[in-house]
């Protein structure tokens, strides 16, 4: 297995080099917008279904979760994109779990993120994270294991806060260099923007108001939740991403997000969910196989 892993590493870096060379030849191409996507593809999803979702979304930079190096490599070849696969880190579950696909060439890497060059004037950071799924506090509310918001915050903090703080330290380093950052991921935790008094009085979220710690930490670090910037009301626009699978006792919530730092280089234009033909999604894909809705945030470039 070690030899196989080494072979994948060598091939992947050769491939990135080849694709980068092709991208460099069109580097001066003008873009007036960029689309950033987060997509938990589901480990068992076929490459054909994954590729179809990516083609329909037409995103330029994609943070992926539940994705192996070999699958990233194949998708990069089919899309003619660059790719980077992350090793085990604070921000993911294992070394075959998270990665990035990018229309633009990479210029820098960190443990949980990378920097890509959009054009001669603009570089952006991109992070892809997949935080611990269990214990999952909305299920604990459902199952009677916890009852109060304080219990939920404590349990969620014990489960994920150390991981996201490590990622945010890297975000801070890239921001310090004057580079705007996008943070994508399956955070496996709801947002404090969603479990509000508005939703509690609309018979949502077990009637609880919860200051979920991961989203709080991200916002306190200076990042903006793209979906909530576009759709401010969680009662009218819940933006559910977990899950596409309907069962009698499921707890549906928004746990997949795209965040961005404020920048005078771009402005949010739209956000959309990606799902199946019969799903409530802005971008609908035939034979959509993932159990998560993907999220696409579309930005106008201002310079």
Secondary structure as a PSIPRED ss2 file (coil, helix, strand):
# PSIPRED VFORMAT (PSIPRED V4.0)

   1 X C   1.000  0.000  0.000
   2 X H   0.000  1.000  0.000
   3 X H   0.000  1.000  0.000
   4 X H   0.000  1.000  0.000
   5 X H   0.000  1.000  0.000
   6 X H   0.000  1.000  0.000
   7 X H   0.000  1.000  0.000
   8 X H   0.000  1.000  0.000
   9 X H   0.000  1.000  0.000
  10 X H   0.000  1.000  0.000
  11 X H   0.000  1.000  0.000
  12 X H   0.000  1.000  0.000
  13 X H   0.000  1.000  0.000
  14 X H   0.000  1.000  0.000
  15 X H   0.000  1.000  0.000
  16 X H   0.000  1.000  0.000
  17 X H   0.000  1.000  0.000
  18 X H   0.000  1.000  0.000
  19 X H   0.000  1.000  0.000
  20 X H   0.000  1.000  0.000
  21 X H   0.000  1.000  0.000
  22 X H   0.000  1.000  0.000
  23 X H   0.000  1.000  0.000
  24 X H   0.000  1.000  0.000
  25 X H   0.000  1.000  0.000
  26 X C   1.000  0.000  0.000
  27 X C   1.000  0.000  0.000
  28 X C   1.000  0.000  0.000
  29 X C   1.000  0.000  0.000
  30 X C   1.000  0.000  0.000
  31 X C   1.000  0.000  0.000
  32 X C   1.000  0.000  0.000
  33 X E   0.000  0.000  1.000
  34 X E   0.000  0.000  1.000
  35 X E   0.000  0.000  1.000
  36 X E   0.000  0.000  1.000
  37 X E   0.000  0.000  1.000
  38 X E   0.000  0.000  1.000
  39 X E   0.000  0.000  1.000
  40 X E   0.000  0.000  1.000
  41 X C   1.000  0.000  0.000
  42 X C   1.000  0.000  0.000
  43 X C   1.000  0.000  0.000
  44 X C   1.000  0.000  0.000
  45 X C   1.000  0.000  0.000
  46 X C   1.000  0.000  0.000
  47 X H   0.000  1.000  0.000
  48 X H   0.000  1.000  0.000
  49 X H   0.000  1.000  0.000
  50 X H   0.000  1.000  0.000
  51 X H   0.000  1.000  0.000
  52 X H   0.000  1.000  0.000
  53 X H   0.000  1.000  0.000
  54 X H   0.000  1.000  0.000
  55 X H   0.000  1.000  0.000
  56 X H   0.000  1.000  0.000
  57 X H   0.000  1.000  0.000
  58 X C   1.000  0.000  0.000
  59 X C   1.000  0.000  0.000
  60 X C   1.000  0.000  0.000
  61 X E   0.000  0.000  1.000
  62 X E   0.000  0.000  1.000
  63 X E   0.000  0.000  1.000
  64 X E   0.000  0.000  1.000
  65 X E   0.000  0.000  1.000
  66 X C   1.000  0.000  0.000
  67 X C   1.000  0.000  0.000
  68 X C   1.000  0.000  0.000
  69 X H   0.000  1.000  0.000
  70 X H   0.000  1.000  0.000
  71 X H   0.000  1.000  0.000
  72 X H   0.000  1.000  0.000
  73 X H   0.000  1.000  0.000
  74 X H   0.000  1.000  0.000
  75 X H   0.000  1.000  0.000
  76 X H   0.000  1.000  0.000
  77 X H   0.000  1.000  0.000
  78 X H   0.000  1.000  0.000
  79 X H   0.000  1.000  0.000
  80 X C   1.000  0.000  0.000
  81 X C   1.000  0.000  0.000
  82 X E   0.000  0.000  1.000
  83 X E   0.000  0.000  1.000
  84 X E   0.000  0.000  1.000
  85 X E   0.000  0.000  1.000
  86 X C   1.000  0.000  0.000
  87 X C   1.000  0.000  0.000
  88 X C   1.000  0.000  0.000
  89 X C   1.000  0.000  0.000
  90 X C   1.000  0.000  0.000
  91 X C   1.000  0.000  0.000
  92 X C   1.000  0.000  0.000
  93 X C   1.000  0.000  0.000
  94 X C   1.000  0.000  0.000
  95 X C   1.000  0.000  0.000
  96 X C   1.000  0.000  0.000
  97 X C   1.000  0.000  0.000
  98 X E   0.000  0.000  1.000
  99 X E   0.000  0.000  1.000
 100 X E   0.000  0.000  1.000
 101 X E   0.000  0.000  1.000
 102 X E   0.000  0.000  1.000
 103 X C   1.000  0.000  0.000
 104 X C   1.000  0.000  0.000
 105 X E   0.000  0.000  1.000
 106 X E   0.000  0.000  1.000
 107 X E   0.000  0.000  1.000
 108 X E   0.000  0.000  1.000
 109 X E   0.000  0.000  1.000
 110 X C   1.000  0.000  0.000
 111 X C   1.000  0.000  0.000
 112 X C   1.000  0.000  0.000
 113 X E   0.000  0.000  1.000
 114 X E   0.000  0.000  1.000
 115 X E   0.000  0.000  1.000
 116 X E   0.000  0.000  1.000
 117 X E   0.000  0.000  1.000
 118 X E   0.000  0.000  1.000
 119 X E   0.000  0.000  1.000
 120 X C   1.000  0.000  0.000
 121 X C   1.000  0.000  0.000
 122 X E   0.000  0.000  1.000
 123 X E   0.000  0.000  1.000
 124 X E   0.000  0.000  1.000
 125 X E   0.000  0.000  1.000
 126 X E   0.000  0.000  1.000
 127 X E   0.000  0.000  1.000
 128 X E   0.000  0.000  1.000
 129 X E   0.000  0.000  1.000
 130 X E   0.000  0.000  1.000
 131 X C   1.000  0.000  0.000
 132 X C   1.000  0.000  0.000
 133 X C   1.000  0.000  0.000
 134 X C   1.000  0.000  0.000
 135 X C   1.000  0.000  0.000
 136 X C   1.000  0.000  0.000
 137 X H   0.000  1.000  0.000
 138 X H   0.000  1.000  0.000
 139 X H   0.000  1.000  0.000
 140 X H   0.000  1.000  0.000
 141 X H   0.000  1.000  0.000
 142 X H   0.000  1.000  0.000
 143 X C   1.000  0.000  0.000
 144 X C   1.000  0.000  0.000
 145 X C   1.000  0.000  0.000
 146 X C   1.000  0.000  0.000
 147 X C   1.000  0.000  0.000
 148 X C   1.000  0.000  0.000
 149 X H   0.000  1.000  0.000
 150 X H   0.000  1.000  0.000
 151 X H   0.000  1.000  0.000
 152 X H   0.000  1.000  0.000
 153 X H   0.000  1.000  0.000
 154 X H   0.000  1.000  0.000
 155 X H   0.000  1.000  0.000
 156 X H   0.000  1.000  0.000
 157 X H   0.000  1.000  0.000
 158 X H   0.000  1.000  0.000
 159 X H   0.000  1.000  0.000
 160 X H   0.000  1.000  0.000
 161 X H   0.000  1.000  0.000
 162 X H   0.000  1.000  0.000
 163 X H   0.000  1.000  0.000
 164 X H   0.000  1.000  0.000
 165 X H   0.000  1.000  0.000
 166 X H   0.000  1.000  0.000
 167 X H   0.000  1.000  0.000
 168 X H   0.000  1.000  0.000
 169 X H   0.000  1.000  0.000
 170 X H   0.000  1.000  0.000
 171 X H   0.000  1.000  0.000
 172 X H   0.000  1.000  0.000
 173 X H   0.000  1.000  0.000
 174 X H   0.000  1.000  0.000
 175 X H   0.000  1.000  0.000
 176 X H   0.000  1.000  0.000
 177 X C   1.000  0.000  0.000
 178 X C   1.000  0.000  0.000
 179 X C   1.000  0.000  0.000
 180 X E   0.000  0.000  1.000
 181 X E   0.000  0.000  1.000
 182 X E   0.000  0.000  1.000
 183 X E   0.000  0.000  1.000
 184 X E   0.000  0.000  1.000
 185 X E   0.000  0.000  1.000
 186 X E   0.000  0.000  1.000
 187 X C   1.000  0.000  0.000
 188 X C   1.000  0.000  0.000
 189 X C   1.000  0.000  0.000
 190 X C   1.000  0.000  0.000
 191 X C   1.000  0.000  0.000
 192 X C   1.000  0.000  0.000
 193 X C   1.000  0.000  0.000
 194 X C   1.000  0.000  0.000
 195 X C   1.000  0.000  0.000
 196 X C   1.000  0.000  0.000
 197 X H   0.000  1.000  0.000
 198 X H   0.000  1.000  0.000
 199 X H   0.000  1.000  0.000
 200 X H   0.000  1.000  0.000
 201 X C   1.000  0.000  0.000
 202 X C   1.000  0.000  0.000
 203 X C   1.000  0.000  0.000
 204 X C   1.000  0.000  0.000
 205 X H   0.000  1.000  0.000
 206 X H   0.000  1.000  0.000
 207 X H   0.000  1.000  0.000
 208 X C   1.000  0.000  0.000
 209 X C   1.000  0.000  0.000
 210 X C   1.000  0.000  0.000
 211 X C   1.000  0.000  0.000
 212 X C   1.000  0.000  0.000
 213 X H   0.000  1.000  0.000
 214 X H   0.000  1.000  0.000
 215 X H   0.000  1.000  0.000
 216 X H   0.000  1.000  0.000
 217 X H   0.000  1.000  0.000
 218 X H   0.000  1.000  0.000
 219 X H   0.000  1.000  0.000
 220 X H   0.000  1.000  0.000
 221 X C   1.000  0.000  0.000
 222 X C   1.000  0.000  0.000
 223 X E   0.000  0.000  1.000
 224 X E   0.000  0.000  1.000
 225 X E   0.000  0.000  1.000
 226 X H   0.000  1.000  0.000
 227 X H   0.000  1.000  0.000
 228 X H   0.000  1.000  0.000
 229 X H   0.000  1.000  0.000
 230 X H   0.000  1.000  0.000
 231 X C   1.000  0.000  0.000
 232 X C   1.000  0.000  0.000
 233 X C   1.000  0.000  0.000
 234 X C   1.000  0.000  0.000
 235 X C   1.000  0.000  0.000
 236 X C   1.000  0.000  0.000
 237 X C   1.000  0.000  0.000
 238 X C   1.000  0.000  0.000
 239 X C   1.000  0.000  0.000
 240 X C   1.000  0.000  0.000
 241 X C   1.000  0.000  0.000
 242 X E   0.000  0.000  1.000
 243 X C   1.000  0.000  0.000
 244 X C   1.000  0.000  0.000
 245 X C   1.000  0.000  0.000
 246 X C   1.000  0.000  0.000
 247 X C   1.000  0.000  0.000
 248 X C   1.000  0.000  0.000
 249 X C   1.000  0.000  0.000
 250 X C   1.000  0.000  0.000
 251 X C   1.000  0.000  0.000
 252 X C   1.000  0.000  0.000
 253 X E   0.000  0.000  1.000
 254 X C   1.000  0.000  0.000
 255 X C   1.000  0.000  0.000
 256 X E   0.000  0.000  1.000
 257 X E   0.000  0.000  1.000
 258 X E   0.000  0.000  1.000
 259 X E   0.000  0.000  1.000
 260 X E   0.000  0.000  1.000
 261 X E   0.000  0.000  1.000
 262 X C   1.000  0.000  0.000
 263 X C   1.000  0.000  0.000
 264 X C   1.000  0.000  0.000
 265 X C   1.000  0.000  0.000
 266 X E   0.000  0.000  1.000
 267 X E   0.000  0.000  1.000
 268 X E   0.000  0.000  1.000
 269 X E   0.000  0.000  1.000
 270 X E   0.000  0.000  1.000
 271 X E   0.000  0.000  1.000
 272 X E   0.000  0.000  1.000
 273 X E   0.000  0.000  1.000
 274 X E   0.000  0.000  1.000
 275 X E   0.000  0.000  1.000
 276 X E   0.000  0.000  1.000
 277 X C   1.000  0.000  0.000
 278 X C   1.000  0.000  0.000
 279 X C   1.000  0.000  0.000
 280 X C   1.000  0.000  0.000
 281 X C   1.000  0.000  0.000
 282 X C   1.000  0.000  0.000
 283 X E   0.000  0.000  1.000
 284 X E   0.000  0.000  1.000
 285 X E   0.000  0.000  1.000
 286 X C   1.000  0.000  0.000
 287 X C   1.000  0.000  0.000
 288 X C   1.000  0.000  0.000
 289 X C   1.000  0.000  0.000
 290 X C   1.000  0.000  0.000
 291 X C   1.000  0.000  0.000
 292 X E   0.000  0.000  1.000
 293 X C   1.000  0.000  0.000
 294 X E   0.000  0.000  1.000
 295 X E   0.000  0.000  1.000
 296 X E   0.000  0.000  1.000
 297 X E   0.000  0.000  1.000
 298 X E   0.000  0.000  1.000
 299 X E   0.000  0.000  1.000
 300 X E   0.000  0.000  1.000
 301 X E   0.000  0.000  1.000
 302 X C   1.000  0.000  0.000
 303 X C   1.000  0.000  0.000
